[in-house]
Amino acid sequence: MKQLIPTPEGTQDRLFAECAAFRRVEEAVTAAFRRQGYCEMITPNVEYYDLISAAGHPLPQESMMKVIDRTGKILVMRPDSTVAMGRVAATKLGKLPLPLRLYYNQMVFRSDDVNTGARTEIDQCGVELIGAPGLRADLEVLSLAIESLEVCGLSDFHIEIGHAGWFGSLLEALSLEEDQRETLLNLAESKEFTTYRALLAPYMDRPEGKALYALPRLFGGPEVLETARGLCDNPRALSVLDYLESLYGVLRDAGLSHRVQFDLGLIHTIEYYTGMVFRGYGKGAAGNVLSGGRYDRLIGTFGQEMPATGFALDVEAVTDCMELPEHKRPETVIWYELPALGQARALAASFPEGTAMLSCAETPEEARNEAKGLGADRLILLGRNERQEVAL
């Protein structure tokens, strides 16, 4: 009995049809990025741990995969492409005219608790629109996120939109201690609303407390924004609702509103994002298939202030929403006498991709058996000056 050799925790081998689905998603999505004027960047698989930490990345340090270089410095396998793209934008692209439209197609690495089923390697395609503040930039990124899922062939999906300023402004008005703010933020992000509401009970005499208490039901269509507007009169919170209503109005006029819902409980770690946040969900995927938002403070940590917005699409999550393509079998097998190698290669190249292959057999009879085993429909025998076709 052959011994089963497992892959490391959180990794897997991908075979045939899975690979074809991955490449199909990557090619369709990156082509959509290029059509909108985005240019590709590839960053190193490792970054200095201190750089990721200084950028205020929300991923806990224990979830980063660390390595030590030969000088003793701590490196991390790329846990996030946005930080890396921001570093490059601030340090190498700072003299280029703004905005910068950048895209990537690369892997990020995470290390979650064992036996959770979480992936260690996450293939992502994403964009960063750097140097563009405001509504138009957010609309560009949102509409591109919708297009990215459409070009993959997904039909049953939607985007949920929130805003870091809604939750942040209400918390700020309550003047909570830092640890209380952190606890409420984490509970809201993880949707543990029973404990969340219990902690808010002492603040129910304040409009902001009531608005935060109502967070679990502030989900749905544009009527959610009107419901939220009636919960408090906090100026900053109301300006957030105005912004989201403007966003929705333009998407509606563009014929995209059927793809959009609102979730004011979508927190996305408030210190990292500064404005609109969103996630995409598709039928068949266990979690979100893409996520993103506005992060105006991140790039400033690298020495040059630049507003930015973007999103990352999870390639594997998208393929979970798709029917895997059928693995192609060769229709034609070509056996050749050795002097006819060039002729055989040219003949194989003349057939549609993946439908013809050369035989490795030594004799025509062995080639016939090989072709039958592969499920081919015909065998072509090539000699120096002759060609014979055999139906199988």
SEVOSE-289287 format. One record per residue (C-alpha): residue number from 0; residue in one letter; x negated, y negated, z. Coordinates in nm, 2 decimals. Layout:
NUM|A|X|Y|Z
...
***
This chain:
0|M|0.00|0.00|0.00
1|K|-0.14|-0.34|-0.09
2|Q|-0.19|-0.58|0.20
3|L|0.02|-0.89|0.19
4|I|-0.20|-1.19|0.20
5|P|0.00|-1.50|0.31
6|T|-0.06|-1.86|0.21
7|P|-0.13|-2.11|0.49
8|E|0.16|-2.24|0.69
9|G|0.37|-2.48|0.49
10|T|0.22|-2.39|0.15
11|Q|0.34|-2.15|-0.13
12|D|0.25|-2.01|-0.46
13|R|0.46|-2.14|-0.76
14|L|0.51|-1.91|-1.05
15|F|0.62|-1.94|-1.41
16|A|0.97|-2.09|-1.42
17|E|0.90|-2.29|-1.10
18|C|0.59|-2.44|-1.26
19|A|0.78|-2.52|-1.58
20|A|1.05|-2.70|-1.37
21|F|0.79|-2.90|-1.18
22|R|0.62|-3.02|-1.50
23|R|0.95|-3.10|-1.65
24|V|1.04|-3.33|-1.36
25|E|0.70|-3.49|-1.35
26|E|0.70|-3.56|-1.72
27|A|1.05|-3.70|-1.73
28|V|1.00|-3.92|-1.43
29|T|0.66|-4.06|-1.52
30|A|0.78|-4.13|-1.87
31|A|1.06|-4.34|-1.72
32|F|0.81|-4.52|-1.51
33|R|0.59|-4.60|-1.81
34|R|0.90|-4.73|-2.01
35|Q|0.95|-4.99|-1.74
36|G|0.59|-5.11|-1.76
37|Y|0.43|-4.92|-1.46
38|C|0.07|-4.81|-1.49
39|E|-0.07|-4.49|-1.33
40|M|-0.32|-4.48|-1.05
41|I|-0.48|-4.19|-0.88
42|T|-0.62|-4.22|-0.53
43|P|-0.86|-3.99|-0.34
44|N|-0.71|-3.69|-0.16
45|V|-0.87|-3.81|0.16
46|E|-0.87|-4.15|0.33
47|Y|-1.03|-4.28|0.65
48|Y|-0.81|-4.21|0.95
49|D|-0.87|-4.56|1.09
50|L|-0.74|-4.71|0.77
51|I|-0.41|-4.52|0.79
52|S|-0.37|-4.60|1.15
53|A|-0.44|-4.97|1.11
54|A|-0.18|-4.99|0.83
55|G|0.09|-4.91|1.08
56|H|0.19|-4.59|0.91
57|P|0.49|-4.43|1.08
58|L|0.36|-4.08|1.06
59|P|0.24|-3.95|1.40
60|Q|-0.13|-3.89|1.41
61|E|-0.08|-3.53|1.51
62|S|0.11|-3.48|1.18
63|M|-0.19|-3.59|0.97
64|M|-0.43|-3.32|0.84
65|K|-0.77|-3.43|0.95
66|V|-1.12|-3.34|0.83
67|I|-1.47|-3.45|0.94
68|D|-1.72|-3.57|0.69
69|R|-2.09|-3.50|0.72
70|T|-2.15|-3.84|0.90
71|G|-1.89|-3.75|1.17
72|K|-1.62|-3.99|1.05
73|I|-1.26|-3.87|1.07
74|L|-1.08|-3.84|0.74
75|V|-0.72|-3.75|0.67
76|M|-0.58|-3.57|0.37
77|R|-0.36|-3.83|0.20
78|P|-0.05|-3.85|0.42
79|D|0.12|-4.12|0.21
80|S|0.05|-4.27|-0.13
81|T|0.19|-4.62|-0.05
82|V|-0.08|-4.70|0.20
83|A|-0.35|-4.59|-0.05
84|M|-0.19|-4.79|-0.34
85|G|-0.17|-5.09|-0.11
86|R|-0.54|-5.06|-0.02
87|V|-0.63|-5.06|-0.39
88|A|-0.40|-5.35|-0.47
89|A|-0.55|-5.57|-0.20
90|T|-0.92|-5.48|-0.25
91|K|-0.95|-5.41|-0.63
92|L|-0.65|-5.56|-0.80
93|G|-0.62|-5.88|-0.60
94|K|-0.72|-6.10|-0.90
95|L|-0.47|-5.96|-1.14
96|P|-0.15|-6.15|-1.22
97|L|0.15|-6.05|-1.01
98|P|0.36|-5.85|-0.98
99|L|0.17|-5.53|-1.01
100|R|0.37|-5.23|-1.13
101|L|0.19|-4.91|-1.03
102|Y|0.30|-4.55|-1.03
103|Y|0.15|-4.22|-0.91
104|N|0.20|-3.85|-0.95
105|Q|0.00|-3.68|-0.67
106|M|0.03|-3.48|-0.36
107|V|0.06|-3.59|0.00
108|F|-0.03|-3.37|0.30
109|R|0.16|-3.33|0.63
110|S|0.10|-3.11|0.93
111|D|0.43|-3.05|1.12
112|D|0.50|-2.81|1.40
113|V|0.46|-2.45|1.31
114|N|0.76|-2.23|1.22
115|T|0.97|-2.53|1.12
116|G|0.98|-2.45|0.75
117|A|0.83|-2.80|0.67
118|R|0.60|-2.82|0.38
119|T|0.23|-2.91|0.42
120|E|0.19|-3.00|0.05
121|I|0.44|-3.24|-0.10
122|D|0.43|-3.33|-0.47
123|Q|0.55|-3.69|-0.52
124|C|0.61|-3.92|-0.82
125|G|0.65|-4.28|-0.71
126|V|0.63|-4.65|-0.79
127|E|0.51|-4.96|-0.61
128|L|0.62|-5.30|-0.72
129|I|0.37|-5.53|-0.55
130|G|0.37|-5.90|-0.54
131|A|0.75|-5.94|-0.61
132|P|0.98|-6.06|-0.33
133|G|1.35|-6.07|-0.32
134|L|1.66|-5.93|-0.48
135|R|1.54|-5.88|-0.84
136|A|1.25|-5.66|-0.73
137|D|1.47|-5.45|-0.50
138|L|1.72|-5.41|-0.78
139|E|1.45|-5.30|-1.02
140|V|1.33|-5.03|-0.79
141|L|1.67|-4.91|-0.69
142|S|1.79|-4.89|-1.06
143|L|1.46|-4.71|-1.15
144|A|1.53|-4.46|-0.86
145|I|1.87|-4.39|-1.01
146|E|1.72|-4.35|-1.36
147|S|1.45|-4.12|-1.23
148|L|1.71|-3.87|-1.10
149|E|1.92|-3.90|-1.42
150|V|1.63|-3.83|-1.65
151|C|1.57|-3.51|-1.46
152|G|1.92|-3.39|-1.56
153|L|2.08|-3.44|-1.21
154|S|2.45|-3.54|-1.22
155|D|2.56|-3.48|-0.86
156|F|2.35|-3.73|-0.66
157|H|2.38|-4.06|-0.47
158|I|2.16|-4.32|-0.31
159|E|2.22|-4.43|0.05
160|I|2.11|-4.79|0.12
161|G|2.04|-4.95|0.46
162|H|1.83|-5.25|0.58
163|A|1.57|-5.27|0.85
164|G|1.69|-5.61|0.94
165|W|2.03|-5.50|1.06
166|F|1.91|-5.27|1.34
167|G|1.61|-5.49|1.41
168|S|1.81|-5.81|1.46
169|L|2.06|-5.65|1.69
170|L|1.79|-5.49|1.90
171|E|1.60|-5.82|1.92
172|A|1.91|-6.00|2.05
173|L|1.95|-5.76|2.34
174|S|1.59|-5.84|2.46
175|L|1.52|-5.48|2.54
176|E|1.19|-5.35|2.68
177|E|0.96|-5.20|2.42
178|D|1.01|-4.84|2.54
179|Q|1.39|-4.88|2.52
180|R|1.37|-5.02|2.17
181|E|1.15|-4.73|2.06
182|T|1.38|-4.47|2.22
183|L|1.69|-4.62|2.05
184|L|1.51|-4.64|1.72
185|N|1.40|-4.28|1.73
186|L|1.74|-4.16|1.84
187|A|1.91|-4.35|1.56
188|E|1.66|-4.22|1.30
189|S|1.72|-3.86|1.41
190|K|2.10|-3.91|1.43
191|E|2.11|-3.80|1.80
192|F|2.40|-4.03|1.86
193|T|2.53|-3.89|2.19
194|T|2.22|-3.99|2.38
195|Y|2.19|-4.30|2.17
196|R|2.54|-4.42|2.28
197|A|2.48|-4.33|2.64
198|L|2.17|-4.56|2.65
199|L|2.38|-4.85|2.49
200|A|2.66|-4.82|2.74
201|P|2.52|-5.10|2.97
202|Y|2.52|-5.35|2.67
203|M|2.88|-5.30|2.56
204|D|2.97|-5.65|2.69
205|R|2.75|-5.80|2.41
206|P|2.86|-5.81|2.04
207|E|2.52|-5.68|1.94
208|G|2.56|-5.39|2.18
209|K|2.90|-5.30|2.03
210|A|2.76|-5.33|1.68
211|L|2.48|-5.09|1.76
212|Y|2.72|-4.86|1.93
213|A|2.92|-4.84|1.61
214|L|2.62|-4.74|1.41
215|P|2.72|-4.37|1.35
216|R|3.04|-4.48|1.16
217|L|2.88|-4.75|0.95
218|F|2.84|-4.52|0.65
219|G|3.03|-4.52|0.32
220|G|3.12|-4.75|0.04
221|P|3.11|-5.13|0.03
222|E|3.39|-5.15|0.29
223|V|3.13|-5.05|0.55
224|L|2.97|-5.40|0.50
225|E|3.30|-5.57|0.58
226|T|3.35|-5.35|0.89
227|A|3.00|-5.44|1.01
228|R|3.07|-5.81|0.95
229|G|3.36|-5.79|1.20
230|L|3.15|-5.64|1.48
231|C|2.92|-5.94|1.56
232|D|2.83|-6.29|1.47
233|N|2.45|-6.26|1.49
234|P|2.32|-6.49|1.21
235|R|2.03|-6.27|1.11
236|A|2.25|-5.95|1.10
237|L|2.51|-6.13|0.89
238|S|2.25|-6.25|0.64
239|V|2.15|-5.88|0.60
240|L|2.51|-5.80|0.51
241|D|2.51|-6.09|0.26
242|Y|2.20|-5.95|0.10
243|L|2.34|-5.60|0.07
244|E|2.67|-5.73|-0.07
245|S|2.47|-5.92|-0.34
246|L|2.27|-5.60|-0.42
247|Y|2.59|-5.40|-0.45
248|G|2.76|-5.67|-0.67
249|V|2.48|-5.65|-0.93
250|L|2.47|-5.27|-0.93
251|R|2.84|-5.26|-0.98
252|D|2.82|-5.50|-1.28
253|A|2.54|-5.28|-1.42
254|G|2.77|-4.97|-1.39
255|L|2.56|-4.81|-1.12
256|S|2.78|-4.86|-0.81
257|H|2.92|-4.50|-0.83
258|R|2.57|-4.38|-0.74
259|V|2.55|-4.60|-0.43
260|Q|2.66|-4.57|-0.07
261|F|2.56|-4.76|0.25
262|D|2.42|-4.63|0.57
263|L|2.34|-4.90|0.83
264|G|2.20|-4.63|1.05
265|L|1.93|-4.56|0.80
266|I|1.63|-4.68|1.00
267|H|1.32|-4.54|0.82
268|T|1.09|-4.65|1.10
269|I|1.14|-5.02|1.14
270|E|0.78|-5.13|1.18
271|Y|0.69|-4.99|0.84
272|Y|0.98|-5.12|0.64
273|T|1.09|-5.49|0.65
274|G|1.40|-5.51|0.43
275|M|1.61|-5.28|0.22
276|V|1.56|-4.91|0.27
277|F|1.71|-4.62|0.08
278|R|1.72|-4.24|0.04
279|G|1.85|-4.03|-0.25
280|Y|2.04|-3.70|-0.21
281|G|2.12|-3.44|-0.47
282|K|2.34|-3.13|-0.46
283|G|2.13|-2.83|-0.39
284|A|1.85|-3.00|-0.19
285|A|1.83|-2.94|0.18
286|G|1.71|-3.30|0.25
287|N|1.66|-3.62|0.07
288|V|1.51|-3.60|-0.28
289|L|1.36|-3.95|-0.28
290|S|1.31|-4.24|-0.03
291|G|1.18|-4.59|-0.03
292|G|1.23|-4.95|0.05
293|R|1.07|-5.29|0.11
294|Y|0.74|-5.31|0.31
295|D|0.62|-5.67|0.30
296|R|0.36|-5.65|0.58
297|L|0.17|-5.34|0.49
298|I|-0.07|-5.47|0.23
299|G|-0.16|-5.77|0.44
300|T|-0.34|-5.53|0.68
301|F|-0.60|-5.49|0.40
302|G|-0.67|-5.86|0.38
303|Q|-0.43|-5.99|0.12
304|E|-0.07|-6.06|0.19
305|M|0.16|-5.93|-0.08
306|P|0.53|-5.84|-0.06
307|A|0.61|-5.50|-0.20
308|T|0.88|-5.25|-0.26
309|G|0.89|-4.90|-0.40
310|F|1.00|-4.53|-0.36
311|A|0.86|-4.18|-0.38
312|L|1.04|-3.89|-0.54
313|D|0.99|-3.54|-0.40
314|V|0.94|-3.32|-0.70
315|E|1.02|-2.99|-0.53
316|A|1.33|-3.13|-0.37
317|V|1.45|-3.24|-0.72
318|T|1.38|-2.90|-0.87
319|D|1.60|-2.74|-0.59
320|C|1.89|-2.93|-0.75
321|M|1.82|-2.78|-1.09
322|E|1.87|-2.45|-1.26
323|L|1.52|-2.31|-1.32
324|P|1.44|-2.26|-1.69
325|E|1.42|-1.90|-1.80
326|H|1.06|-1.76|-1.83
327|K|0.98|-1.73|-2.20
328|R|0.88|-1.39|-2.34
329|P|0.67|-1.38|-2.65
330|E|0.87|-1.31|-2.96
331|T|0.56|-1.24|-3.17
332|V|0.23|-1.06|-3.09
333|I|-0.06|-1.10|-3.34
334|W|-0.33|-0.83|-3.37
335|Y|-0.63|-0.91|-3.58
336|E|-0.95|-0.76|-3.71
337|L|-1.23|-0.95|-3.55
338|P|-1.33|-1.15|-3.87
339|A|-0.98|-1.28|-3.88
340|L|-0.99|-1.45|-3.54
341|G|-0.96|-1.80|-3.69
342|Q|-0.67|-1.70|-3.91
343|A|-0.49|-1.54|-3.61
344|R|-0.53|-1.85|-3.40
345|A|-0.40|-2.07|-3.67
346|L|-0.10|-1.84|-3.72
347|A|-0.02|-1.83|-3.34
348|A|-0.03|-2.21|-3.33
349|S|0.22|-2.24|-3.61
350|F|0.50|-2.08|-3.40
351|P|0.70|-2.27|-3.14
352|E|0.52|-2.31|-2.81
353|G|0.51|-2.00|-2.59
354|T|0.67|-1.77|-2.85
355|A|0.35|-1.61|-3.01
356|M|0.03|-1.47|-2.86
357|L|-0.27|-1.28|-2.96
358|S|-0.31|-0.92|-2.88
359|C|-0.61|-0.80|-2.67
360|A|-0.57|-0.44|-2.79
361|E|-0.85|-0.26|-2.97
362|T|-0.63|-0.08|-3.23
363|P|-0.30|-0.15|-3.41
364|E|-0.13|0.14|-3.23
365|E|-0.24|0.00|-2.89
366|A|-0.12|-0.34|-3.00
367|R|0.22|-0.19|-3.08
368|N|0.25|-0.05|-2.73
369|E|0.14|-0.38|-2.58
370|A|0.39|-0.58|-2.78
371|K|0.68|-0.34|-2.68
372|G|0.57|-0.38|-2.32
373|L|0.59|-0.75|-2.34
374|G|0.94|-0.74|-2.50
375|A|0.83|-0.89|-2.83
376|D|1.04|-0.87|-3.14
377|R|0.77|-0.82|-3.39
378|L|0.40|-0.74|-3.43
379|I|0.18|-0.90|-3.70
380|L|-0.13|-0.72|-3.81
381|L|-0.40|-0.93|-3.97
382|G|-0.69|-0.79|-4.17
383|R|-0.96|-0.97|-4.37
384|N|-0.73|-1.00|-4.67
385|E|-0.40|-0.86|-4.57
386|R|-0.11|-0.92|-4.33
387|Q|0.16|-0.68|-4.22
388|E|0.47|-0.74|-4.01
389|V|0.61|-0.47|-3.79
390|A|0.96|-0.50|-3.64
391|L|0.99|-0.37|-3.28
***
